[in-house]
């Protein structure tokens, strides 16, 4: 019969082996969850990219701020009808968090929309995309989550790619008020990603999303009312039947669905990864612009798109 010491050594070896198996299972589970989450975020960027041709058509007949309000109103009603009945109890802290995140998101929309009136679309697109650089900084200082080296390399590739894809280097490079507003929009969008990363793991995602949507919808419609009834500015709202279909797509799929996906996925991946993946949005926008509107990309823009994809792959595979 084995000695007591031998039995103890054998038990310890078996326990260590069992712990190793559990650690490996935990690692594979976490990696699997992150890959699924990042895949869903990539789907979100694809859907957002597909909206550019739709928005380009609709804003010819609907005021941009009014479009934000109507789009988010459709999304709010959809999310409330689908998700609210399944909410057992309402957490006031979750409601407050959702309102805060919604106000941050709304400020990003407004700064970006107004900024476009005072600067070129290419500069606004690039500056807004700089949230991919801001998110790791915000994440480090606000959440204490420092990005790893592959993620930083991915951020570098994505930023260079955004510059090549978005900027028209033949344009005058003077700093305009629209550039500053676009930068404020980028800051807001970066904060939105970080705050979702902070609150999504803590609260019911359904409450967070519903409150975000209602906050943006109400704030946008209040802003439209202020412009009409206080400032006396006329607001263009004359959508066609096809515009209404487009607004339905924007509200249900490109806002309600994607916001649910983002809030759920950010429970399993880092804000920096989210920012890098969202940097692919202009790539998908270029693809859909070519497919639906007959637009073309220059050789430099194609290189930029490729660099964004390289940055995403570096962050995904090496990390």
SULNOR-V525648 format. One line per field, one symbol per residue. psi: psi as a letter, one per 20 degrees, with the letter a starting at -180 (. if undefined). A space follows every 10 residues. Layout:
# SULNOR-V525648
psi: ???
This chain:
# SULNOR-V525648
psi: qqrghhhggg hggggggghg ghggggghgg gghgggghgh hhhghggghi ighghhghih ippghhgggg ghgggggghg hghgiiogqp ohhhggghgg hghggghggg ggghhhijrq hghgggghii hhhhghgghg hhikopqrgh ghgggggggg ggghhhqoii qpkqprhhgg hhghgggghg hggghghghh ihrohggggg hgghgggggg hggghghghg ikpqponmqr ghghgghggg gggifgghhg gghghiijrq hggggggiii ghghggghhg ghijqqprgg hhggghhghg gghghggh.
